[in-house]
Amino acid sequence: MSKTIDLQIEKSHVLIEGIRKNIEGLRDKGFNEEELNQMEAELSELKKANDECDVTRAELSEKVKRCNEIMTSVKEKFSDKKKAIKGYYPQEEWIRYGVQDKR
């Protein structure tokens, strides 16, 4: 869970508990049980949404890792083939084999 979200959930629960214990003295300030229940429901939704994000982050992390592994392999093979062409043919012929000279 995101540390920011985790802290907000924890602080909100503590606040809700404190308000509930002292609700009678706060009613004239606009506090009511209905609002507190709604806040708790939103906190539950936030936890659920954040858990889903954690799963998505983990899946994405694996996919990015796999993509990077493939990219490394492709780059190595590209570099090997390019070096072979450059080693056997003069610069004027490199383009014929798809080697672009960017000097």
WOLIN-V181469 format. One record per run of one state. SS is the DSSP state (H for helix, E for strand, - for the rest). FROM is the first residue (numbers start at 0). TO is the last residue. If there is no record, write none. Layout:
ss=SS from=FROM to=TO
ss=SS from=FROM to=TO
This chain:
ss=- from=0 to=1
ss=H from=2 to=20
ss=- from=21 to=21
ss=H from=22 to=28
ss=- from=29 to=31
ss=H from=32 to=87
ss=- from=88 to=89
ss=H from=90 to=96
ss=- from=97 to=102
